[in-house]
Each structure stands twice: as C-alpha cells, then as structure tokens.
Amino acid sequence: MAIVGAAIVVSTASASQAACELTGKKGSDPFKPAVAGTLTVETSLPSPGWWNGDTPDTIKDGYEYCLAANIANRAGLDGVTVVNVAFDALVAGRTKDFDLALSSISVTDARKKVVDFSAPYFNSDIGVVVKKGTTYSSDTVKDLRIGVKQASTGASFADKNLHPAAVKVFPDDSSAITSLVAGQIDAFIHDTSIVLGHAANSHGKLEVVGQYHTGETYGAIYPKSSPNAATLDKIIADLKNDGTLDKLAKTYLTGVWGADPTAIPYLQP
C-alpha cells in the first residue's frame, strides 16, 4: 500500500476489463495523468449505485466508477486507480496526486474557494431515510435525532433549516446507516441520490420518506489549477451529450434504487 496525501491506494482496476460499457474512441482526448498509464480517481466509500463495492479492490461497476472508466478510455489510459479518502479532506482540498474526484460531491460556493469543480454531471436534492414505521414530517423533525455526514451539504442544511432535537455527525455513510438501523438515530439526512441507494440495500429495513428541494448539482473535483481541467471538462460534456451519462444513470441508479427520485414527496423545512 502506498500513502497518497491523506489516502491509501488499495486497488488498481483495468478500465478495459471493468464491467462497464465503454463508449467513444479510445485515446480521442489524451492528457498527462498524475500517475503514468492510469486515471487516479478519489472517492469516499461506500456509495452504492455510484461505486458498487465497499472497498476499492471489490468495486466492479457503478455510475461514477463507469464514468471514470469512460474518461480513462477516452484519455487513452488502460487503468483506473481508485483511492478511498475521507470526504471532509476531499472537499477541503487536502488530498493530492490525483486526476479527479468523483464522490457525489455537491458544487457549492464555499467549496469552490478551495477546490476546482468540473461542469455539473448530475442533479440531486436532500433526502431523508428512516427505519420503516418512523413518522417524519416538518412538524415531528424537531423531536427527532438526526444523523448527518461530516462536511456534507446535508449537515449544513439540517443545521440551518431543521433544528432537530439532536444532531449526530458521522464520518461516513456506513456508520450513520449502522446507527440508524440500530435505533441510535431516527433519520439520516443526505443527498436523495445517496440515501435511495442505502434504502435499497437495507433488505426492507429503511425507506426514504421525503426530500427537501435544494437545487444541488454534482461535479468532479480537480486538483487546484489542474492543467487537464479543459480536457476533462470536454470528455464529461461529450459523455453527457452522447447519452452515456443517461445510460449510466438508468443502469446503475434507477434500477438499484427501486424508486423514481422525482416521485418522492417534497417537504417544507
């Protein structure tokens, strides 16, 4: 294992061998990567639907993994190196030696001060996941124990808008979901696109009962002043325009969630 900033590189998977459909011409948009021959991508695991596997060495597909594989293909690279990092370090710009980060990262003005974002590639609001049978509404939230992920937009939203009885901050999704299932918190507030994945993987224990409109979009994070930003932006735009991103969403998100995010009721804070 090699230390890279605040992260540990634990797996390198070949984009050409991954269970991802690769589109476009290989090598159509080349650039010089951080590590020769591979696309180094940071993320924060687990993230079902986006990265299918709990650790880098078990990931085979998922929306963001296959997005990375397609970027590597068009850049003419043969591999994707997945680097698991702490989400708060990632959005604070405290990691290094990578090409881009893909971790369902909402684009915010505060984050733009310390990191560079790609153009948005996905839209998402803030969702609420609870144990089945839990009553959650704009009226009851003040009496509930709410879990949030450290440095997430869900944490900021709960602090500014919801004012629940108690807020517990978790370093990652796994610990929050474990606490929710154990009854140590009453709800976990995070991106709708993320909590839907957790509910789908809960074997019927959890459900997403509502969401709040925030107008959030996801973007890739680039190292500050990356010389590859323009090329990466072009590749992502081409993947969006040629329908590749829509196909990834249909394959890895809608089917896995088992629910249409647009059908989840919107709540008033």
C-alpha positions in Angstrom: 0.0 0.0 0.0 1.2 3.5 -0.9 0.3 6.6 1.0 -1.0 9.4 -1.1 -1.8 12.5 0.9 -4.5 11.6 3.3 -5.4 8.5 1.5 -4.3 4.9 0.8 -4.2 3.5 -2.7 -5.5 0.0 -2.2 -6.6 -1.1 -5.7 -5.9 -0.6 -9.4 -8.6 -1.9 -11.7 -8.2 -2.0 -15.5 -10.8 0.1 -17.2 -10.7 -2.2 -20.2 -11.6 -5.2 -18.0 -14.2 -3.5 -15.8 -17.8 -4.4 -16.1 -18.5 -1.1 -17.7 -19.7 -0.3 -21.2 -17.1 1.9 -22.8 -18.2 4.4 -25.4 -16.3 6.7 -27.8 -12.9 6.2 -29.3 -10.0 5.3 -27.1 -7.4 8.0 -26.9 -9.6 10.7 -28.5 -8.8 13.2 -25.8 -5.4 12.4 -24.3 -3.8 14.2 -21.3 -0.9 13.6 -18.9 -2.2 11.9 -15.8 -0.9 12.2 -12.3 0.4 8.6 -12.5 1.5 7.3 -15.9 -0.8 4.9 -17.6 -3.8 5.2 -15.2 -6.6 7.5 -14.2 -6.3 8.2 -10.5 -9.7 8.8 -9.0 -10.5 9.7 -5.4 -13.8 8.8 -3.8 -15.3 8.2 -0.3 -16.7 4.7 0.1 -19.2 3.1 0.5 -21.6 4.6 -2.1 -23.9 2.0 -3.5 -25.1 2.6 -7.0 -22.2 5.1 -7.6 -19.5 2.7 -6.6 -20.6 -0.9 -6.3 -18.3 -2.4 -3.7 -17.4 -1.4 -0.2 -13.6 -1.2 -0.8 -11.6 -0.2 -3.9 -10.5 -3.7 -4.5 -14.1 -5.0 -4.6 -15.5 -2.4 -7.0 -16.5 -3.6 -10.4 -19.0 -1.0 -11.6 -21.4 1.8 -10.6 -22.3 5.2 -12.1 -19.2 7.1 -11.0 -16.8 4.1 -11.4 -18.0 3.6 -15.0 -17.9 7.4 -15.6 -14.2 7.2 -14.6 -13.6 4.1 -16.8 -15.1 6.0 -19.8 -12.9 9.0 -19.0 -9.9 6.8 -18.9 -10.8 5.2 -22.2 -11.1 8.5 -24.0 -7.9 9.7 -22.5 -6.2 6.5 -23.8 -5.4 5.1 -20.4 -5.5 1.4 -19.6 -6.4 1.6 -15.9 -8.4 3.3 -13.2 -6.8 3.6 -9.7 -9.4 4.1 -7.0 -8.3 6.0 -3.9 -10.6 5.9 -0.9 -10.3 9.1 1.1 -12.2 10.9 3.9 -14.9 13.0 2.5 -14.1 16.1 4.6 -10.5 16.0 3.5 -11.6 15.7 -0.1 -13.9 18.7 -0.2 -11.4 20.7 1.8 -8.8 20.3 -0.8 -6.4 18.4 1.5 -5.6 15.5 -0.9 -3.1 15.4 -3.7 -1.6 13.3 -6.6 -4.9 12.5 -8.3 -6.6 13.4 -11.6 -10.2 13.9 -10.4 -12.5 13.0 -7.5 -16.0 11.5 -8.1 -18.0 11.2 -4.9 -21.5 12.6 -5.4 -20.0 16.0 -4.5 -22.4 18.9 -4.5 -21.0 22.1 -6.1 -21.1 24.9 -3.5 -19.6 28.4 -3.4 -17.8 27.6 -0.2 -16.1 24.5 -1.7 -15.2 26.5 -4.8 -12.8 28.5 -2.7 -10.6 25.5 -2.0 -11.1 23.1 -4.9 -11.9 23.3 -8.7 -15.1 21.7 -10.0 -16.0 20.3 -13.4 -19.2 21.3 -15.0 -22.2 19.5 -13.3 -22.9 16.0 -14.4 -25.9 15.1 -12.1 -28.7 16.8 -10.2 -29.7 15.9 -6.6 -31.7 17.3 -3.6 -31.5 16.4 0.1 -33.3 13.2 1.1 -34.5 11.7 4.4 -34.0 8.0 5.1 -35.6 6.4 8.2 -36.4 3.0 9.7 -39.7 1.8 8.3 -42.5 2.9 10.5 -40.8 6.1 11.7 -43.0 9.1 11.5 -41.1 12.0 9.9 -42.7 15.4 8.9 -41.9 19.0 9.1 -43.8 19.0 12.5 -42.1 16.0 14.0 -38.5 16.7 13.0 -37.9 19.0 16.0 -38.4 15.9 18.3 -36.1 13.6 16.3 -32.4 12.6 16.5 -30.9 13.4 13.1 -27.8 11.9 11.7 -25.6 13.8 9.1 -22.4 13.2 7.3 -19.4 15.3 8.3 -18.8 18.2 5.9 -21.8 17.3 3.7 -24.5 19.7 2.4 -27.0 17.6 4.4 -25.2 18.6 7.6 -25.3 22.3 6.6 -29.0 22.0 5.6 -30.0 20.4 8.9 -28.1 23.0 10.9 -29.5 26.0 9.1 -33.1 24.8 8.4 -34.3 21.9 10.5 -33.2 22.5 14.1 -34.0 19.0 15.3 -33.9 17.8 18.9 -30.4 16.4 18.4 -27.8 16.1 15.6 -25.1 13.5 15.4 -22.3 13.9 12.9 -20.8 10.8 11.3 -17.5 10.5 9.4 -19.1 8.3 6.7 -22.3 6.8 5.4 -21.7 3.3 6.8 -21.5 4.4 10.5 -24.6 6.6 10.0 -26.7 3.8 8.4 -25.5 1.3 11.1 -26.6 3.8 13.8 -30.0 4.3 12.1 -30.7 0.6 11.8 -29.7 0.2 15.5 -32.2 2.9 16.5 -29.5 5.2 17.8 -30.7 8.0 15.5 -34.2 8.5 14.0 -33.3 9.7 10.5 -30.2 10.2 8.3 -30.3 13.3 6.0 -28.1 13.2 3.0 -28.4 13.5 -0.8 -31.5 11.9 -2.2 -29.5 10.0 -4.8 -27.4 8.5 -2.0 -30.0 7.6 0.6 -32.0 5.9 -2.0 -29.1 3.5 -2.5 -28.8 2.8 1.2 -32.5 2.1 1.5 -32.4 -0.3 -1.5 -29.5 -2.2 0.2 -31.2 -2.4 3.6 -33.3 -5.5 2.9 -36.5 -3.6 3.6 -35.4 -2.1 6.9 -35.2 1.5 5.7 -37.2 3.8 3.4 -36.8 7.3 2.0 -39.8 9.2 3.2 -39.2 12.7 1.8 -36.8 15.2 0.4 -36.0 18.9 0.5 -35.5 20.9 -2.6 -32.0 22.5 -2.7 -31.2 22.5 -6.5 -27.9 20.8 -5.9 -25.7 19.5 -8.7 -22.7 17.2 -8.6 -19.4 18.0 -10.1 -16.0 16.3 -10.3 -13.2 17.9 -8.2 -9.9 18.6 -9.9 -6.7 19.4 -8.2 -6.4 23.2 -8.0 -5.3 24.7 -11.3 -5.1 21.3 -13.0 -3.6 21.5 -16.5 -6.1 18.8 -17.5 -9.3 20.6 -16.5 -10.2 21.7 -20.0 -9.7 18.2 -21.5 -11.6 16.5 -18.6 -14.5 19.0 -19.0 -14.7 18.2 -22.7 -14.8 14.5 -22.0 -17.5 14.9 -19.4 -19.5 17.2 -21.7 -19.2 14.6 -24.6 -20.3 11.8 -22.3 -23.4 13.9 -21.4 -24.2 14.9 -24.9 -23.8 11.5 -26.4 -26.2 9.9 -23.9 -23.6 7.9 -22.0 -24.4 9.5 -18.6 -28.1 9.0 -19.1 -27.4 5.3 -19.8 -25.2 5.0 -16.7 -28.0 6.5 -14.5 -30.6 4.1 -15.9 -28.2 1.1 -15.5 -26.7 1.8 -12.1 -29.1 4.2 -10.2 -32.7 3.9 -11.2 -32.7 0.1 -11.2 -30.8 -0.1 -7.9 -32.9 2.5 -6.1 -36.1 0.8 -7.0 -37.8 4.2 -6.9 -38.1 7.2 -9.0 -36.5 10.1 -7.1 -38.9 12.6 -8.7 -41.8 10.7 -7.1 -40.5 11.2 -3.6 -42.6 13.9 -1.8 -41.0 17.2 -1.1 -41.1 18.5 2.4 -41.0 22.1 3.8 -38.3 22.8 6.3 
